[in-house]
Amino acid sequence: MATDSDLLSRSLKEVMTSHPVSIRSDALATVAVRIFHEHNIDDLIVVNSRREPVGLIDSQDLPKLKLM
């Protein structure tokens, strides 16, 4: 919002990430750690086998699991 004062009046299509990074729900947590580092992202969409979103992993969740 600091760089776009009209952000709240724009449509989601204009501001969304069109091809977000995701991970399958049956993937190992270590794969999620690698993806966070490789893509330098803070959130990772979790999808099922049909690529439907079923959850979200925040990078701050992983230290709680003692994975990072």
C-alpha positions in Angstrom: 0.0 0.0 0.0 3.0 2.3 0.5 3.7 2.2 -3.2 0.1 2.2 -4.5 -2.3 4.5 -2.9 -5.2 3.2 -5.1 -4.6 -0.4 -4.1 -7.9 -0.9 -2.3 -9.9 0.4 -5.2 -8.3 -2.1 -7.7 -9.8 -5.5 -8.5 -8.3 -8.6 -7.2 -7.5 -9.7 -10.7 -5.2 -6.7 -11.0 -3.2 -7.4 -7.8 -3.3 -11.2 -7.4 -0.4 -13.5 -8.2 -1.6 -15.3 -11.3 0.5 -18.4 -10.9 1.2 -18.8 -7.1 3.7 -21.4 -5.8 1.9 -24.3 -4.3 2.6 -27.7 -2.7 0.6 -30.9 -2.6 -0.9 -31.8 0.8 0.9 -35.2 0.7 4.3 -33.6 0.3 6.9 -33.8 3.1 7.4 -30.7 5.3 11.1 -30.7 4.2 9.9 -30.0 0.6 8.0 -27.0 1.9 11.1 -25.7 3.6 13.1 -26.0 0.4 10.3 -24.2 -1.6 10.3 -21.3 0.9 14.1 -20.9 0.4 14.2 -21.4 -3.3 11.3 -18.9 -4.1 12.0 -16.5 -1.2 8.3 -16.5 -0.2 6.5 -16.3 3.1 3.3 -18.2 2.3 2.7 -21.5 0.4 -0.7 -22.7 -0.9 -1.5 -26.3 -0.1 -3.4 -28.1 -2.8 -5.0 -31.6 -3.1 -4.5 -34.0 -6.0 -7.0 -32.0 -8.1 -5.0 -28.8 -7.5 -7.8 -27.4 -5.4 -6.6 -25.2 -2.5 -7.0 -26.9 0.9 -4.8 -24.8 3.1 -1.9 -22.4 3.5 1.5 -22.8 5.2 3.1 -19.6 6.6 6.9 -19.7 6.9 6.4 -18.8 10.6 4.6 -22.1 11.1 7.7 -24.2 10.4 9.9 -23.1 13.3 7.0 -24.2 15.6 7.5 -27.7 14.1 11.2 -27.4 14.6 11.9 -27.9 10.9 13.8 -24.6 10.4 
